[in-house]
Amino acid sequence: MGLLGKKHLPLLGIDISSTAVKLLELRRADARYRVECYAVEPLPPNAVVEKRIENPEAVSEALKAAVRRSQSKAKTAAVAVPASSAISKVITMPASLSEDEMEAQIELQADQYVPYPLEEVNLDFQMLGPVAGNADEAEVLLVASRSENVESRVDVLQAAGLSAQVVDVESYAMENAYSLMAASLPGGADQTVAVVDIGATMTALTVLENQRIIYTREQIFGGRQLTEEIMRRYGLSYEEAGRAKRQGGLPDSYEDEVLAPFKETMAEQVARSLQFFFSSGQHASVDHVLVAGGCAAIPGAAELIQDYTGTPASKANPFANMPVSSRVRPHMLSEDAPALLIACGLAMRGFD
C-alpha cells in the first residue's frame, strides 16, 4: 500500500493519538459536507507513546468501541502516520510523463531522497501541478515512511474489522481540514496561518501560506502535564485526574493554583514554537493562530495564546458551517471539534 493511497467511499477518518482514538464519517451532497457520525474513545495509558503504537490490542479494542458508539456501517478507513515519521519532498519531473512513467522514474530516483533502504519504506507521490513559469515541468510531492509505521496502523484497523484504504500523513490531513476554515478567517483564505495542535503529549505547529504547508514542527508538551499536576496536587489516580479535568469537581483552588499556571506555560510554548518558525527566516510574523487539539477546549486558551503571541487567535472548528445527522449532538461536536482536525482531514480523503 502507498502512503497517500487510493480513494473509496465512504471513508472513516481515524486519528490514533496518545490518549484516544477519534473516528469521523462525513457525507457530501453537492459541495457541502455533512457530519454523519463520530466518536472519541479513550485509550489506556501507554497504549500509544509519542505516536508509536505500543499496545496494538488495546488500540484495536478502543477502535471497535468507537465504531460501535458511532453506529457507522462503513468498513473502509483513512489513517495517518505522524509528520515526524514521514519524509516529504517536492521534486520536479517532466510534465509530459504519464502517471505510470512518473511512478517508474520516481522509484529509480527515490534512493536520492530517502535515507533508508527502499525495501523498508512505503513510498507514494502526488502531482501538485506545473512549476510556476515553466509549463514543461511539474511539481510532485514525494512522501515516504518506514513500513513499520504504516503497517502498525493498518494492522490495528484490520484487527478492528476495518480496511485501511488510505494512509496519509497527519500534517497533510491537517492541511485538508484547514481548507474548510480558511475562507471564514478574518483576512480571508490567502494568508499565513499557524495551526497549533496541542494534544495530550505532543504539540504540533503547522504553518500554512495560501492554504499550503510551509513549515511543521513537533515538540513534547501537552495536556498530560496538567493531568499529572492534578494527580500530584490532589492525590488522584491518572484516570481520576483525567476525569476530574474534563468533568469538574476539583477544589476551588484548582483554577488559580493549577489551571492558570498550566495555561500560561501552554501559551509560552506556543510563542516559543512560533519563534522557532520565525528564526527559520521564512517569515517574521503570521496573520492568525488557530488553536487545535484537546487543550484548545480549555476555557480562555485561545485568548491567552493571543495575548502571549500578539497575534489574533481562535479555536479551530472545521464543522462550523456543516449540517449534522440526527446521530450527532451538535454541542458535543462543537466541544470536540478542535481535537478532530486530523480525523476530519482524513475523512475528506474519500471525496478527493
Backbone hydrogen bonds, N-H to C=O, Kabsch-Sander energy under -0.5 kcal/mol:
donor,donor_aa,acceptor,acceptor_aa,energy
6,K,165,Q,-1.2
12,L,76,T,-2.2
13,G,11,L,-0.5
13,G,24,L,-3.1
14,I,12,L,-0.6
14,I,78,A,-2.7
15,D,13,G,-0.5
15,D,22,K,-2.7
16,I,14,I,-0.6
17,S,15,D,-0.8
17,S,20,A,-2.5
21,V,41,E,-2.8
22,K,15,D,-2.6
22,K,20,A,-0.5
23,L,39,A,-2.9
24,L,13,G,-1.8
25,E,37,C,-2.7
26,L,11,L,-0.6
27,R,34,R,-2.4
29,A,32,R,-2.4
32,R,29,A,-2.2
34,R,27,R,-2.7
35,V,323,P,-2.2
36,E,25,E,-2.3
36,E,34,R,-0.8
37,C,25,E,-1.4
39,A,23,L,-2.2
41,E,21,V,-2.9
43,L,19,T,-3.3
47,A,44,P,-1.7
48,V,18,S,-0.6
49,V,52,R,-2.5
50,E,48,V,-0.5
52,R,49,V,-2.0
54,E,47,A,-2.3
54,E,52,R,-0.8
55,N,47,A,-2.1
59,V,55,N,-1.8
60,S,56,P,-2.7
61,E,57,E,-2.3
62,A,58,A,-2.1
63,L,59,V,-2.1
64,K,60,S,-2.4
65,A,61,E,-2.2
66,A,62,A,-2.2
67,V,63,L,-2.4
68,R,64,K,-2.4
69,R,65,A,-2.7
70,S,66,A,-2.4
71,Q,67,V,-1.4
72,S,67,V,-0.9
77,A,163,S,-2.6
78,A,12,L,-3.0
79,V,166,V,-2.4
80,A,14,I,-0.5
81,V,168,D,-2.3
85,S,82,P,-1.6
86,A,83,A,-1.5
87,I,144,A,-3.2
88,S,86,A,-0.5
89,K,142,L,-2.5
91,I,89,K,-0.6
91,I,140,V,-2.9
93,M,138,A,-2.3
95,A,136,D,-3.1
97,L,94,P,-1.5
102,M,98,S,-2.7
103,E,99,E,-2.4
104,A,100,D,-2.2
105,Q,101,E,-2.4
106,I,102,M,-2.8
107,E,103,E,-2.3
108,L,104,A,-1.5
109,Q,105,Q,-1.7
110,A,106,I,-1.8
112,Q,109,Q,-2.4
113,Y,110,A,-1.8
114,V,110,A,-1.7
120,E,117,P,-2.3
121,V,118,L,-1.3
122,N,145,S,-3.2
124,D,143,V,-2.5
126,Q,141,L,-2.0
128,L,139,E,-2.9
129,G,139,E,-1.1
131,V,134,N,-0.8
131,V,137,E,-2.5
134,N,131,V,-2.5
137,E,134,N,-1.4
138,A,93,M,-3.3
139,E,129,G,-3.5
140,V,91,I,-3.1
141,L,126,Q,-3.1
142,L,89,K,-3.2
142,L,140,V,-0.6
143,V,124,D,-2.8
144,A,87,I,-2.3
145,S,122,N,-2.0
146,R,85,S,-0.6
147,S,120,E,-3.0
149,N,146,R,-1.3
150,V,146,R,-1.2
151,E,147,S,-3.4
152,S,148,E,-1.9
153,R,149,N,-0.8
153,R,150,V,-0.5
154,V,150,V,-2.3
155,D,151,E,-2.9
156,V,152,S,-1.3
157,L,153,R,-2.0
158,Q,154,V,-2.3
159,A,155,D,-2.4
160,A,156,V,-1.0
160,A,157,L,-0.6
161,G,158,Q,-1.8
162,L,157,L,-2.8
163,S,75,K,-2.8
165,Q,77,A,-2.4
165,Q,163,S,-0.9
166,V,77,A,-1.5
168,D,79,V,-3.0
168,D,166,V,-0.5
170,E,81,V,-2.7
172,Y,169,V,-0.9
173,A,169,V,-2.1
174,M,170,E,-2.4
175,E,171,S,-2.1
176,N,172,Y,-2.1
177,A,173,A,-2.3
178,Y,174,M,-2.5
179,S,175,E,-1.3
180,L,177,A,-1.5
181,M,177,A,-0.5
181,M,178,Y,-1.7
182,A,178,Y,-1.9
184,S,181,M,-0.9
185,L,181,M,-0.5
185,L,182,A,-1.3
188,G,185,L,-2.5
191,Q,189,A,-1.6
193,V,191,Q,-0.7
193,V,208,L,-2.7
194,A,288,H,-2.6
195,V,193,V,-0.6
195,V,206,T,-3.3
196,V,194,A,-0.6
196,V,290,L,-2.9
197,D,195,V,-0.7
197,D,204,A,-2.9
198,I,196,V,-0.8
198,I,292,A,-2.5
199,G,197,D,-0.9
199,G,202,M,-2.6
203,T,219,Q,-2.9
204,A,197,D,-2.4
205,L,203,T,-0.5
205,L,217,R,-3.3
206,T,195,V,-2.5
206,T,204,A,-0.6
207,V,215,Y,-2.7
208,L,193,V,-3.1
209,E,212,R,-2.9
210,N,191,Q,-1.4
211,Q,191,Q,-0.5
212,R,209,E,-1.7
214,I,207,V,-3.0
215,Y,207,V,-1.2
217,R,205,L,-2.0
219,Q,203,T,-2.3
221,F,201,T,-1.0
221,F,219,Q,-1.0
223,G,199,G,-2.5
224,R,200,A,-3.3
225,Q,222,G,-1.6
226,L,223,G,-0.5
227,T,223,G,-2.0
228,E,224,R,-2.9
229,E,225,Q,-1.7
230,I,226,L,-2.2
231,M,227,T,-2.4
232,R,228,E,-2.4
233,R,229,E,-2.9
234,Y,230,I,-2.5
235,G,231,M,-1.4
236,L,231,M,-0.9
241,A,237,S,-2.8
242,G,238,Y,-2.4
243,R,239,E,-2.2
244,A,240,E,-2.7
245,K,241,A,-2.3
246,R,242,G,-1.6
247,Q,243,R,-3.2
248,G,244,A,-2.2
254,Y,251,P,-2.0
255,E,252,D,-0.6
257,E,253,S,-2.8
258,V,254,Y,-2.3
259,L,254,Y,-2.5
260,A,255,E,-2.3
262,F,258,V,-1.5
263,K,259,L,-2.6
264,E,260,A,-2.1
265,T,261,P,-2.3
266,M,262,F,-2.7
267,A,263,K,-2.5
268,E,264,E,-2.3
269,Q,265,T,-2.4
270,V,266,M,-2.2
271,A,267,A,-2.4
272,R,268,E,-2.5
273,S,269,Q,-2.5
274,L,270,V,-2.3
275,Q,271,A,-1.8
276,F,272,R,-2.0
277,F,273,S,-1.8
278,F,274,L,-2.9
279,S,275,Q,-2.5
280,S,276,F,-0.7
280,S,277,F,-1.1
281,G,278,F,-1.7
282,Q,277,F,-0.6
287,D,192,T,-2.9
288,H,192,T,-1.0
289,V,312,P,-2.5
290,L,194,A,-3.0
291,V,289,V,-0.5
291,V,314,S,-2.9
292,A,196,V,-3.2
292,A,290,L,-0.6
293,G,338,P,-3.5
295,C,198,I,-2.2
296,A,293,G,-1.6
297,A,294,G,-1.4
298,I,295,C,-1.6
301,A,298,I,-2.2
304,L,300,G,-2.2
305,I,301,A,-2.3
306,Q,302,A,-2.1
307,D,303,E,-1.9
308,Y,304,L,-2.5
309,T,305,I,-2.3
310,G,306,Q,-1.9
311,T,306,Q,-0.6
314,S,289,V,-2.1
316,A,291,V,-2.6
320,A,317,N,-1.3
322,M,319,F,-2.1
325,S,35,V,-2.6
328,V,325,S,-1.6
332,M,329,R,-0.5
333,L,329,R,-2.3
334,S,330,P,-2.4
335,E,331,H,-1.7
336,D,332,M,-2.4
337,A,333,L,-1.7
339,A,336,D,-1.7
340,L,337,A,-2.0
341,L,338,P,-0.5
344,C,340,L,-2.6
345,G,341,L,-2.7
346,L,342,I,-2.2
347,A,343,A,-2.4
348,M,344,C,-2.0
349,R,346,L,-1.3
350,G,347,A,-1.3
351,F,348,M,-2.2
352,D,349,R,-1.2
